[in-house]
Amino acid sequence: MSTLSLQQQVGLAIRFFRERMKVSQESFADSIGMHRAYYGGVERGYKNLTLRNIERIANGLGVSAAALFSKANEMK
């Protein structure tokens, strides 16, 4: 059983892919048209993402939503 919530797992997975791109949170948020404070909350697992925002983030990261959830599953 995981000690992290799904929101936290997804946030960590998103951070993993963003850091792999060597891009700051602020730059990435700007590139996908998302407010940097909201995006920071996503990575910290504070925001409950809609499917539309998951798709937006995944597209910006150059990965599929399925890849995000697969990576999130590893973050248990």
Secondary structure, 3 states (H helix, E strand, C coil): CCCCCHHHHHHHHHHHHHHHCCCCHHHHHHHCCCCHHHHHHHHCCCCCCCHHHHHHHHHHHCCCHHHHHHHHHHCC
